[in-house]
C-alpha cells in the first residue's frame, strides 16, 4: 500500500458492525450465573444445561424457566439454541422486557435483521427506551444504512447520554465522514465521561480527519494516559509518528514506556522504532536502536509484514542492499500486494546490478498502484455521491464537489505514487487502526466497499 499523508485515517477506521452478543446479554440469575462463567468446565456446563432444560420440560409455560435456559445458551455463545427459548418466553409474556431485548439482540447477531427490526418495533410500541433506539441503530448499521443508524443513535444519546450511546453516535458520524459533527459529539461526551479512553480515541480520529494533527495526538495521548495498560490506545498513538513534529517527543516518550512495559509485544516494539526513526530527525544512535527494535518486532511476530517492510527500507537507506532484499522479499511473501515493498525491492535490485529482477518488481508495482488508484477514485466518490445522501453531505460545510476535489479525496497519478513510494510519508496505516478500533467499539469488522479496496492493497 502506498502511503500518502493526505489519505484520511477515518475513512477506513470505523466501518464496523456490532459483534459479540455475549458482551451485552443480560446475566443469568445469581445462583446460575455464579456457576456458568464463559470459562466454566464442560462438565459443570453440561450439568447446568441439564438442570435448566429439566425446568423447561416441567414448566414449559414459565417465562423464567425459558429465559434462564436462553440466557445460559447466550452466555455460552450458542445463539441458535437460545432463539427458540427467547421466542417462547416472548410469546408467553410480551411485556417481559429482558427476554424481548435479548431476542432482538440475538436476531441481530444471527443476521436476521428484518426480524430484529420487527421485534424492536413491537417493543417500542409498548415502551420507547434509549436502549432500544441504540439497538435499532446497531441493526441499521449492520445493514449498512448508516443514515438511518445515525437517527437512532442520536435519539438514544438525547434520551440517555450514557458513554455507550454517545460513543455509538460519534462513531456513526465518523463512518458518514461528518467529522465536524463527530468532533462536537465526542467533545460533549468527554465532558460527561472524561475517563473514557475510547471517547478520546474517537475525538482523535475526528481531529485527524480534519487535519488537526496536534489535537489528534493530544487526544490519543490522553487515551493512553487513561488506559496505560491497554495496548489498543497505543496503536493509534503509534501511527502518529511525524504528523506533528512539535509533539514528537511526547509521542516517543509514551511509546518508549509502552515498549518497555510490554517487551514481548511486537507492535509495541514496532511503533517505538518508527517513532524514533521517523518521528523526528534521527541521530545515528537512534537509527541503530530503531533497527534493533524492528528486528525484535519481526522476531516476535514473523507475520508482521509492515515490520519487515520498514526494516527493508531502513537497510536500503543505509545502502545495505543485500540485507534489505532479504527483508523485502519476506514482506512480499507475507503480503504479495504490498506495492511499496515491490518498489523498494526494485530499487535494491537496481542498486545491486540485478536489472531484470528490478524491471519485474517495478512492473508489479505499477500494476498494483494502477489498481489502487482506480479503486480509490471509484469508492471515494461513491461513498458520498451515490445512494441516499446525508444532510451534512448537502450542507454548505460538506459540499460533494469540495469533497471530491479536496486533495485528500482525489486519486493520485502514477508519478505521485512513485514519489510516495520512494519517500514514504510517516502517516497512519489506517487499516491496522480499523481493526483495533473495532475492538474498542465491541463491534466486529464488516468491510464497506471502500475499506475492501483500500485494505486489500
N, C-alpha and C positions, 0 to 999 in steps of 0.2 A: 504494500500500500504506500503510495507516495504521500508524504505528509506535507501539508501546507498550512501555515499559521492562520490563514483566513478561513479554514474549514470550521464549521460550527460543531462544537462538542455536543451540544444538547440535541442536535438533530438525530443522533443515533443513541443517545444515552438513555432515553426514557420511554421508548415504545415497549412497555412491559404490560403483562396481563396478570390478573390475580391468580395466585397459586398457593398450594399448601393449606388445604382446608383445616387440617388438624390444629393449626396455629390459632384459628379463630373460633373453633367449635366450643360450645359450652361444655363444661366438665360434667362428669357423672356425679351422682350424689356422693356425699362424703365417704360412706362406707365402701362404695365401689371404686371411686377414683383413687383412693389410697392404695388399692390393690392392683390397679391397672395402668401404671405409667407406660409410656412407649417402650421402655427398656425391660418390661416385665418378662420373666421367663415364660417359655412356651407352655409349660405345664400349668403355671398359675393362670395364664390367659385362657387356656382350654377349660380349666375349672370354672372360671368366672363366666365364660360363654355358656357352659352347660347350665349353670345356675340361672342366668338371665333368660336363656331360652326356655328353661323349665317354667319360669314365672310367666312368660308369654303364653305357653301352652295351657297353663292353669287359668290364666286371666286374659284371654285374647282381646277383650274389650277394655282393658285397663290402659289408659294413656300413659301412666307412669311406667308400667311394665314394657310397653312398646318403645317408649322413649329411652328408657335405661339401656335396652338392648341396642337400639340405634346408636346411642352415644358411645357405647363400647366399641361398636364397629367403626364409628367415625374416628375414635382415638387410635384405633389400630390401622387406620388408613384404608379400610375396606368400605369404600363409599357405595359401591353397588349393593353390597349386603345390607347396608344401612337404609337405603332408599325405601324398600317396601315397608319397613317398620316406621319410618318417618311419615310416609304417606298414610299408613294405617292410623297412627297417632293423630294426624291432622284430620282424618275423616271422623274419628271418634269425637274429637273436641276441636272445632275450627278456631276457637278462641285461645288455644294453647300457644302462646307466643313463641316459646323457646323451640318447640318442635317445628313450628311453621318457619321460623327463621333458618333453622338448620336444614330443613328441607330445601329451601330456596338456595342456600349456600352449596349444599350437596349437588343440586341440579346444575348450578353454575360450574362446579368443579368437574362434573362429568360431561360438560359440553352441551347440556340440554338448555340452551339459552332461552328459547321461547317458553319452555315450561317454567324456568326460573322467573322470567318476567311476569308470567301469569300468576305465579304464586305470590310474588311481591305485590302485585296489583290487588289481589284478594286481601292480603293483609293490610295494605294501606287504605282500602275502602272501609276497614273496621277501625284502624288506628294508624294515623300517619306519624312516623317517627324519623328522626335524623338518621338512625341506624339503617332503616330500610331504604332511605334515599341514597345513602352511601353504598349500600349493597347493590341497588339498581345501577348506580354509577359503575360499579365493577362489572356488572353484566354488559352494559353498553360499551365499556372499554374493551372487554373481551371480544365483543362483536365488531370492534374497530369503528364504532360510532362515537368518536371522541367528542363531537359537539354535543350529542345527547348526554354523554357521560359528564361533560362539564356542567351542564344544567343541574344534574342530580347531585354532583359533588358540592356545587355552590349552595344548593338548598340545605344539604346536610350540614355544611360548615356554618351557615347562618342560624340554623336551628340549634345546633350544639357544637360550638367551636372547640372540639377536642383536638388533640395533637394529630390523631389519625385522620380525622375529617379534613383538617386544614392541609395536612401533607398531601392527601389524595387530590385535593382541589389544585394545589400548586403543581403537583406532578402532572396532572392532566393538562394544565395550561402550558407546561413545558412541551408536552407532546404536540400541542397545537401551535407551538412556536410563538405563543403570545408572551414574550419574555418580560415585557414591562409589567403586564398584569401579574405574571408569576412572581416577579420581584416584590410587588406590593403585597401579594398574599403571603409569601414566605416571611416578609418583614413583619407583618402584623401577627403572623403565627408565632414568630420568635419572641415577640413582646409578651405573648401569653404563655409560651412554653420555652423559656430561654435555655433549658437544659437539654433540649432535643438536638442531638448531633445531626440527625438526618434532615431536620429543617434547615440547619446551617449549610449542609451539602446542597440541598435544593436551591437555596439562595445563591450559593456559589456558582452553580450551573447557570442560573439566570443571569448573574453578573457577567460570567464569562461569555455567554451568548450575545450579550450586548456590547462586548468589547471593553468591559470594565474589569480589566485583569487584576489590578491591585486589590479591588474589592473582592473579587473571586478568591484570591489567595487568602485574604483575611478571613473570609467565611470558612474556607476549607481548614485553615489553621485553627479556628475556633472549634470546629467539629473534632479535630484531632485532640485538642486540649480537653474537650468534654468527654471523649472516649479514648483515653490514651492506650488502653489495652486492646482495643478493637482494631484489627488491621484494615477494615474497609475504608474509613475516612482517609487513611494514609494513601490509598490507591489514587484518590482524586488529587490530593496534595502532591503526590509523586509525579503526576502528569503535568505539573505547572512549571517545570524547570525552564528557565529562560523567558517566561512570559512577562515577568515584571522584575527587571534587574535590581531595582531598589529593595525588593523584598527577598532576594535570592538567599541572603544569609539566614533569614528566619526559616525559609523552606528547608535549606540544607541542615540546619540545626535540628529541626523536628525529625527529618528523615534519618539523620545520624542516630538520634535517640531510639527511633523505631528499629533500625537495623541492629543496634547493639542489644536491644531487649529481645529481639527475635532472630538470633543468628542462624536458625535453620529455615527461615522464611526466604525463599528465592526472590520474591518480588520486593521484599524489604531491601535486600542487597542490591537488586537492580535499580530501584528508584534512587537510592542513596548514591550509587555510582553515576547515574545520569545527572543528578543534581550537582555533584562535584565537577563533572566533566563539562556539562553544557549550561549549568545554571549561571555561571559567570566565567570570566576569563580564567582558564585553568592553568595553574603552575605545573611544572614538570612533576613535582611530587604528587599533586592531585591526580594527574594522568596515570601515574603508577598505581595509586590507590584505586582509582576508578577501574583500571584494568583488573586489578586483583578482585575487586568486588564483583565485576561482571563474570569473571571466571568462577567465582564462588557461586554466583547465581545460577549459571548454567550447569554447574556440577550438582547443585541441589535439585535442579529441575531440568533434566535433559530434553524436555519438550518445550522449553522456553525459547521459541524461535526469535522473539524480539531481543532476548539477551544475546543470542548467537549473532544476530544481525548487527547489533550495536558494537559487539566485540570485534566483529569483522571490519566495521567502519573505523573504529579506533586504531586497529592494527594497520589498516590501509593508510590512514592519515599519518602514521609514523613510518610509512614506507616498508612495513614488514609484510610484504605481499604474499609470500608463501604461507605464512601463518593465517593471514586474512582469508585466503582462498579456502582453507580448511573450514573455518568457522562459517563463511558464507555458504559453502556447499551444504553444511549441516543445517543451516537455517532453511535453505531451499528444500531439502529433503523433508523437513517438517511441514513447511508451507510452500508448496510449489508455485502459488500465485503471488508470492511476496515480491512485487515488482522492484522495489528498491534494492533487494538483495541481488536480483539479476543484474541490475545496472552496476552496482558496486563490484560484483563478480566480473562483469565485462571489463571494467576499469582495471581490476587487478590482473586479469589475463593479459590485457593490452600492455600493462607495465612490465610483465614478465615475458613478453615476446610470443605469447600464445594467441596469435591473431585470429585463427579460425574459431577457437573457443570463445574469444571475445565477441566476434561477429554473431555467433549463435546466441549468446546471452543477451546481446543488445537487441536482436530480433525478438526474443521472448519478451523483453522489457517493453518494446514498442507495441507489441500485440496486447499486453496486459494494460498498458496505460491508455491505449485507444479504447479498449473495452470499458475501462473505468470512467473515462471522460464521457462516453456515450451514456452509460448508466446513470452517472451523477446528474448530467444535464436533463435526462428524461425524468428521473424520480424527484429531483429537487423542484422542478416546475409542477409536476403532478401533485406534490404534497400540498400546495397552496392553491393551485389554479383549478384543478379538476374536482368534481364532486361538490357536495354541499359546502359552501364557503362560509366559515365562521365570521361573526360580525367584526371581530378585530382584524380579519383579513381585508374587509371592506373599508375599515376605518382609515381616516387620513394618516394615522400614525403607522399603519401597516399596509400601504397600498401594494397590490400584487405586482405592479410594474416595478416598483422600487425593490421588492424582494428578488425579482428575477435578475435585476441589473446590479444589485449590491455585489461587490466583489467577493463576498463570502458565499454567494449563492450561484455563481456562474460556473460554467465549465472552463477548464484550463486547456490551453494549447499544448501541443507536444513539446514545444520549446520550453514553456514554463514548467512542465512536469519534469523534463530532463534537468532543468536547473534546480528544481526542488530535490530531485534525487541525488544530484551531485553535491548539493549543500543542504542537507536535511535540516529543516527548521525545527527547533525544540518545542513542538506543540503537542497537545494531547493525543494519545491513541484512544479515540473515543469508544471504539467497540469494546475495549477491555473495561472501561469505566461503566459501560452499559450493563455488563454482567454483574459488577459489584453493586451498582445502583439497584438492580433487580433484587438483590439480597436485602437491601435496606428497606425496600418497599414491602417485602413479603410477597413479591409477585414474581412469577416465573417468566422467562424470556419468551416473547412471541414476536417474531420479527415482522415489522411493517415492510413494504416493498423497498423503501429507500434504505432501510437497515441492511437488508439482504444484499443490495447492490454494493453498499459500502464495505460491509464486513467481509464479504467474500473476496475482496481484492486487497 
